[in-house]
Amino acid sequence: MRICMIMSTPFPPEEGIGNHVLNVSRKFVKRGHGVTIVTRGSLGKARREMVGDIEVFKTRFIPVYPFHVCLHGIFVEKLIKKLTPEFDIIHIHTPLSSAINVSLPLVSTIHSSLVEDARHLEVVDFKSLATKLQSWSIGRHLILKLMMKSDLVTTVSNSVSHELKRYYGVDCEPVVIGNGVDEKTFTLTKSESKKNYVLYVGRLSYRKGLFDLLECAKILGKSDISFVLVGKGELERKLKEKVKDAGLQDKILFMGQVDRKKLIRFYQDAILITIPSHYESGPLVLLEAMSCGKPVVSTCVGIAPEIIKNFENGIIIPPKSPEKMAEAVSILFEDDKLRRVLGKNARKTILEKYTWDFVADKLENCYCSLWDHS
């Protein structure tokens, strides 16, 4: 089967959706399928390159906010019309990917409900306000149009599936394909770490609960616990200012974006990982941390309540509750036995049903059902 994956995020990926597309594509290639990824490029002409056995087209991208989404869609549709004879299935990944007119079977994966996303986005500056408004208006319209054009709609979590029914009113039953992790790469460390830091991995962006994380650090200020933040984003400067104002420079370290090898090392050396988000759909960070055999303290958002059993393979806390976060972090920090039990069970959970092979199996079945009826 020849599969075309369409997404709107940069490549190589630095976030969850891009990594989802890349990892599933790699699994399909190993199974003998042909895969082409179409995504955004630069102001110049479209470029074609090979990433292993995966063909990647980077279409022209004009960053004229908020018209960049529609403009990117025009360039993508023009390219797809030209390449249509080469494909059997078109698979579009949201958010901010335009629906296109094609004669081939069309699958869409809705990675997050932009309406729900916007509800939880903190307005701290003009850009955050513009992003919130865009999610409500342009984002909702794009997802609704894509769902109506799709032969099959899929999501990465049950929570997103419920949100689509609640906010978009489309009479369909999305197939939940889930998210995955490379369990052979994100694996256990051979030696027990002696470092005493709590790790956050992800964008330094809105609705990630990062101000709650800073408040948690304040509460635990007199302890030996430090926090390491890996990632970059539009809130980085504001977060650093707040850290300085609170006198927490020695407690909170910003590491920026790191390569895959360093990221895995950060996971393996951490005491625990925290996910303080106000909204998520299927965060890869949760799966990566659990795959590394680490206990996770996560807010009850996205796939977290689907995958975590409280005090069995992780700890669930309510969103926007830095006091609860501090309490959970403190409990795990002081209880080495509990950390080992939760970490061991977390790894077991991943191996049972959260690898990329499981995701690829579900998608392959979706493709075959459409292809058989086309």
Phi, psi and omega in degrees: 000143180250117191245133174248118177261128179243130176216171185245004183263158182297160179224135004297150187288147175236009183215181190296315185295315179298320179292324175301309181299314182295315184290321176294320179299319178299321178295319180295320179298318178297335180270004175096006178274157172264136183229132172238130176254129176246125182211187182280149177241237182233192180292339182285193180289163177299143180238146176245135177213165178249131173245095190066236177261012180259128177275132182235124173252126176252105182285164178299139182228122181249109185281063178257094185288135001261019185274357184299327182294310180295320180296317178298320179299323179296315180294321179295313182297322178298318180292316183296321178301323179289325186262356185313316181300343182273352187242159173249329183222139171249131182231114182256134180248128177265171009270172173060034169247130184282147172290145179233157179268114180223155177270349182275162173303134184242121176250139174236142171245117178268107184280336176199151175275112184296334178293312178294322177303312182296326180300329185257004183278123180287131176269103182241351178198181183295320182297319179295323177295316179296320178296319179298314180294321179295319181297321180291319188264286184296314183300314180298318180298317181297314182294318179299314180296319181295317180298322181290330180273344187281142173283335178209131179252132177235160176224170181262354179202160176296326181297318178295320178302315178295322180294322179297319179292325184286317189258340188249344173063023179272131183277079177212162179245096182301146175271122180275109181266344178078186177235166184219180179211151176278095187292342180274338178266312177271092189227179183291149173275152183281336182234147180288126181291144177254010181273145188249049180244150173263134187254135167242131177234129178151181178293143173271076192222180181295156178056018175269358178072025186288331176289329173294322179297320177295321178295321175300317179297324176298315181299322182265018188303327183274356180274180178271007184279131174242165183236135177243126180250119179250120180143177178219167180165178188291343180266003186303311182296317180295321179294318180296324178296317180293322178297317180294316180298327181274356181069034184252021183301328181277348183259334184236118183247131178260118184260351182071193178282136180234161179284171186301318182297315179292324179300314180298321178296320177299315177302310187292330182272347184286151172291316179199168179242139178242140177236097188268015190302149172274333177210136172211167172249291179219068189300126178294332180303318179301313182290321180296316179297314181295325178295330177278006178072033181251141175290143182238136169253111185232145171291159186277070181226158175059227182277354184306310180291344177279330188254330184264129170256119191303125180064018171248311177228016179165184178230131179255136176229160177291150173296157176058040181225075181300332178294317177294323178297314180297322179296314181294317178299316180297318179300312182291323181298326184267351185240091183298321181296315180297319178301316182294319180295312180297319180295318179297315179291328178296314178300319179298319179300317179298312183297332183286322183198022181230037175261166180294335177297321178295318179295315180297322178301313182295317180293320179299319177296321177297313180300314183296323180295323179285318183295324180294333183257003182274000000 
